[in-house]
């Protein structure tokens, strides 16, 4: 059974200023998503499931189905504001869905096989997809993984980033994952901001970029945890249910093991509009090196 790739693509991209999921960066007009799907196909994935908003479904289908729909199965799930557990009443003031953990849950009916999760606007690199595909071929229930990057390989030249800092136990499994925000390089050091203080992080710190692998049993745990989260936070208009929070809770409650798999790849992505120029250059360099063809899809 080939694994599935779940692409979280429902975000609006307020800092970027447009629908960046369909913005073109490659040498023949490819999106970041195109490169992720291409790498997934090469690594042996058999299906792609997009999590999007209902109001961009037509645009997505017209854009992406024509590009690679003849090479891999494509399906869609919809992250809407009112996709909540039964018995929970939506706050009238809430204006946006509940984050990446919520996005995972809305795809439950579409996935019956082991699967990987990625963000639509992150470039992960071909080796990262090979690493996670190899893990999924050997999967067992309640054994999950995060492909972790060295922090120095995940910074933006154009502003702060947030990263899930991973701490491993003695066996190399995830012990804790802690969200750090406002990370940037300052005076040759990598720092993050906490309570208005700048704290340093080592360049080789293992961080998550939401490239994770699961078996379908994750949905039952995540659904129960989301129920608890909503009951506590339904009136908090800014509360978000993040994927790393689910993973951290799995470890905390000792209901599964989360492997940390290191990748040599350098991440890049589209957080700020200024990231576009650098992303175009990096993709052109990868094409020039022969890692990707000049045109991904014929």
N, C-alpha and C positions, 0 to 999 in steps of 0.2 A: 504494500500500500504506500503510495507516494504521499509525502507530507503536504500540508497546505500552508500558504503564506497569507497571513492576515495583515492588511495594510490599513493603518489608522489614518484616515484622510478627511475627517469631518471638521478639522480646525479651520477657522476663518483666516488666521494669519494677520492679526491686527497690526503687529509691528512691521510686517512686510509690506502691507498696503494693498494687496490684491490676492486673488485665488492662486497661490503659489504652486498648488498641486499640478496645475496645467501650464505653468510657465516653462519656457524652453531654454535649455542650457547646453545641450549636446551639439556636436559638430553638424548633425543633420536635423536639428530642432527637437532633440529628445528632452524629456522631462527627467527629474530625479527618479520618479517612479519607473520610468522605462528601464533605467539601469538596474534598479532593484529587481524588477521582474526578469530581466535578461539574466542576471546573476542567479536568480532562483531557479530558472529553467535549466541553466547549465549545471547547477548543483543537484538537480533531480526532483524539484518540487513539481506537483501535478495539478495544483489549483491555486487561484488567487481569489481572496475574498476582500473586497473593499468595504470599509466602514465609512459612510459618507452621510451627509444630510440629504433628506428627500428632495429638497429644492435644487440640488445640483446633479441629481441622478441622470437626467437627459444629457447634460453636458458631458458627464463622465462616460456614459455609454457610447456616445457618438465619438468621443475622443480616443478612449483606450481600447474599446472592443475592436475597433478597426485596426489597431496597431498590432496587438498580439493575441486577439481572441481566437485566432486559428492555430495558435501554438500551445496554449494552455487554457484550461477551463477558468472562466471568470464569473464571479457571483458578487452580490451586493447585500449589505445589511445597513440599517439606517439608525443613526444615533439621534433620537429626538428627545426633546426636553421632558416629555411626559412618559418616557419608557421607564417606568418605576415599578417596584414590587407591588403586588396586590395589597390594597388596604392603605397605601400611602397616598395622601392628598398633596398635590403639588402646590407649593407656595405661589401665590398670585404674583409676587414680585420677582420670582426667579426668571431670568432671561436666557440662560444658556445651559446646555447639558452638563453632565457631572464628571467629565474628565476621561482619561485614558482607561481607567478600570471599568467605567461605565461602557466605553466603546467596546471593550472585550466582551462584555456580557450580551450586548445586542447581537453579536455574531453567533451565539450559541447554536441556533437552529441550522446554521450553515456549515458547521464543522463537526465531523464525526471521526476524524483521524488526527494523529499527532500534527502539531502545527507550530509555526514560528510567528512572532509578532514584530512588526517594524513600524516606524513613523514614516509618513509619506514624504516628508521634506528632508530626510537625512540620507546621506550617501554612506553606505556601510562598507563597501569594498567586496570584491569577489571572494577573497579568502574567508571573510566572516560568514558568508553564506555556505561555503563548503564545510566550515567548522560546525555550524548549527545543523546542517543536513546530516552530517555523519552522526551527530548526537541523536537526532530523531530516528535514525535507522536502528539504533540500539535502545530505544526508549523502553521504560517500564513505567507503570502507573505511579504517580506521586514522586516521580523523578523529573525535575525541571532543570532549566539552565538559563544563565545569562551570559551572553558573549560580552566580555568586558574589554574596555579600551584603556590604554594609558592616558591619564588626564591631559598630558601635554599634547597628545594627538587629537584633542577634541575641542580646542579653543577657537573662538571666532576673533578675527582681527578687527571687528567692527562694533564690539560691545560685549556686555556681560552674557554669560550663559549659566544655566542651571544644570547640575549633574547629580545622579544618584551615586554617592560614594559607597563602595562595597568593601566590607571587611570580611575576610575569610577566617574560618576556624582552622584547627591544626590539620584537618584532612583536606582542606582546600574547598570546602563547601561554604556557601554564604552564611555568615553569622549575623550581620546587620547590613541594612542599606539605608543611608541617610541622605535626604535631599539637601543639597547645598546650593545656594543661589548667589547671584552676583559674583560669579567666578570670572577672573580676568588676570592677565599678566601685568604686573606692576613692578617696574625697576628690576626686571630680571627674575622676579619671583611670582609664583601663581598663588593668588589669594582669593578668599571669599569673604563676604561681609556677613556678620552675625551680630545683632544688637548694636549696630553702628561701629563695631570693631572689625578690623581686617585681620584675618587669621590665615596662615600659610598652609598650603597643601603641597605634598611632594609631587614632582612631575610624573612619576610612575604610579601614582595612586590609581587603583582600579576603579573605573566608573562605568555605570550602565548608560547606554543610549537607547534603551527600550528594545534592544534586539534580544528576544527571549524565546524559549521553547517550552511547550507544554503538551500534555496529553489532555483529552477532553474532560477528564475528571476534575480539572481546574474549575470548570464552570459551577459545579455544585458548591464548592468552597467559596468561590468569589460571590456567588449569589447570596449565600447566607451572611457573608461579611458585609455586603452592600446593604442588606436589610438592616443590619445593626447601625451602619454608618448613616443611612437616611433617617432612621428614627432619632438619631442624636443630632443631625445636622440639617434637617429639612428647612429650618427657618434661617440658616446661615446662607445668605445669597452668594457668597464667594467660595463656599466649601466645594472641593473637588475630590473625587474618588480616583486616586492615581493607581496605575498598574504597579509601580514599585511598592506602594503601600500594601497591595494584596500579597506580593511576594514576601515582603518583610513579615507580614502577619502569618504566612505559612510557616516560616522559620520559627517565629516566636511561639507559635502554638504546637510546633513539632509535628506537623501533619504531612510533611514531605521534605525531600532534600532538593536543594538548589545548587547545582554545579556552577562554578565560575570557570569559564573557558576563555583564555586569553587570545586576542587577535593581534596580529602585527599591523593591521591596517590603520591608516589615518582617516579619521572621520572628517567630512565637511558637510555643510548643509546650508539651509536658507532660513535664517532667523531674522536677519535685517535685510532691507532692500540693497544695502551696500555689499552684501555677501555675493550678489549675482556675478559681478565681474570676476571675482576670485574663483567662483564655482565653474564658470565657463572656461577659465584658463586651466584649472585642474583637470577637467574632463578632456580638454583638447590635448593636454600632456599625456593622459592615459591612452588616448587614441594613438598619439604619435609613438608611444612606447609599444604599441601592438597588443595592449591588454584588452582593448575593445575595438571592434570594427568601426569605420567612419560612420556607417549607417547601421543601426541595430536591427531594424526590421525592414524586410524587403517588401 
